[in-house]
């Protein structure tokens, strides 16, 4: 979460709690409207309340602009060819990265988020690994494979950074072939069953 979003979240939470507390106090008649008006007139809070309100309106508009403007700007990668401009959807790159996990047997599941900016392409990968995987080796290989494949596929010069987050380590179930082999060996070792008629 960006610092601006954290600050706005905290401010909006405080304002909503304050407004809710005042409305609750008014409804329970702990504070009367006449007391509120007298307090408002005595301390001349009109200017301060207006300033705070204007600040919240500005902050809300700024957060909306930053959030939605950033989303639209960063959802595609564009480059020019002699025949015209080419746009590549970042979701297509995310799907491509997900399919790369099939090449690595240590990975149970892999999801990615791709962000493009003028500084380069940032890839955040969330993986679930099998318990028999060597985490430093596998994560280094994931970063290398993703970087090389994306760079070859896109043909871009900008840096590609990959952040790997190991979210889960799962215990690998024995394969069906091993289970089948164990059951057939088990059956062959048992004495045959004869039925008398």
N, C-alpha and C positions, 0 to 999 in steps of 0.2 A: 504494500500500500504506500502511495506517495505521501510525503510530509504534509502537503496541502490537504489531502483527503483526510489524514489523521486529525489535523487541527480542526477542519470543518466538522468532522464527525463528533469530536469532543464538544465544540461550541454548540452545535445543534442539540446534542444530548442535554447539555446544561440548560439551554433555553427551553426545551420541551419539558424537562423536569420542573423548572421554575414556573412555567405557565400552568402546568398541571397542578402543582402545589397551590398556586394562587386560586385557580378555579375551584379546587377541592375545598379550600378554606372559605371561599365565598359561598359555596353551596351548603356547607355545614354551619354557616353563619358565625364562623370564627373571626372573619373580617367582613365588615359591611362595606357597601359601595361608597357610603358617605366618608368612612375612614380612609378609604383608598383615595378619594378625591381630595380630602384635606391633606393627606401626605404628599400627593402630587403637587398641589398648589403651594405647600409650605416650602418644599425643597427645590422647586422649580426644575423638575426633571424632564421637562418637555424637550429641551434641546438634546440632552444626553440620550433619551429614549429614541429620538429621531435619528441621531447619529448611529446608534447601535443597529437600528432597523435598516438604515441605508447600507451599513457595513455587511449585514447578513444578506441583503439582496445582491450586492456586488459579489460577495463570496460565492453565493449560489450560482450566479451566472458564470463566474469564472470557472468553477468546478465543472459545470455542464459543458462549457466550451472546451476545456482541457480534456475531459473524458471522451466526449463524442468526436471531437476533432482529431484526437490521437488515435481513436479506433479506426476512423475512416482512412487516415493517412497511412496507418501501419498494416492494413489488411492485404496489401499487394506489394509485389516487387516489380518495378518497371525498369526496362532497359531498351535501348534503341538498336535496331539493326538497319542495314542499308534499305530494307523494304518497309520499315516502319517501326512503331513502338510495340513492345511485347509486355503484357501484364501477366504475372504469375500469382495466383492466389496462395496466400500463406497456408490455408487449410489443405491445399494440394500437397504442399511440402510436409505438413504435419502427417498426412496419410502415408506419404512416401517413407517418412522416418519410422512410422509404426510398422510398416512392412519389412524394414531392415532388421527388426527383432527376430524374424524367422531365421536369419543367418547365424544367430548366436544361441546355442542350446542352453546357455546359462540363464537366459532371460525368460521369465514366465509371461510378463506383460510389460508394454512400454507405451507411454503416452507423452506427447510433446506439445509445447506451445512455442510458436515462432514469432518473433518481433523483428521488424525491419526498421532501420533508421538510417540517417546519413552516415553514421559512424560504422555501420555494418549490420550483420544479421546476428541476433541473439536467440539462441535455442535453449529452452529449458525442458529437460527430459525427466520424467517421473517413471521409475522402473520398479518392477517387482522381480526379484532374483530368486533362483532356487538356492536352497541352503548349502549345496555343495560347491557353489561358485566362490572363486577368489575375488572378493569385492574390488580391491585396488586394480587388479589386472583387467577385470571385466569392465569397470567404469572407464579406465583409460582406453580400452579397445572401443567402447561405445563412442567416446568423444572423437577418437581418430576416424572411425568408420563414418560417423555422421558428417564430420567436417570434410573429409575427402569426397564422399558421395555428393554432398550438396554443392561443394565447389565445382566438381566435375559436371554435375547436372546443370547448374546455373551459369557456369563460366564467368563468375564475377570475381573482381579483384579485392572487394571489401573483405575485412576480417570476419570470420565466423567464429563466434564463441559459443561453447556448449557447456551448460551447467547441468550436472546429473544429480538427481535427488533419489536416493534409494528409499522408497516408501515402504517396502514390505519385503520380508525374506520368508519364502514359502518352503515347506517341506515337500520334497519331490516324492510323489507316489510311485511305487514300482509299476513298470509298464505292463500292459495287458499280456504281452508276449512272455514276460517273466512269470506272471501269475499262471498263465496257461501251461508253461513248462513245469512249474512247480506242482501243479495239480496232476498233470499226466505222470510225472515221476512218482507222486504219492499213490496214484491208482495202481501203477505197475508193481509197486512194492507190496501192495496188499494181496492177501490170498484170494484166489478167485472164489466167487460165490456160486455155489451149486444149489439148485432147488430140487428137492425130491418130489416126484409126483406120485 
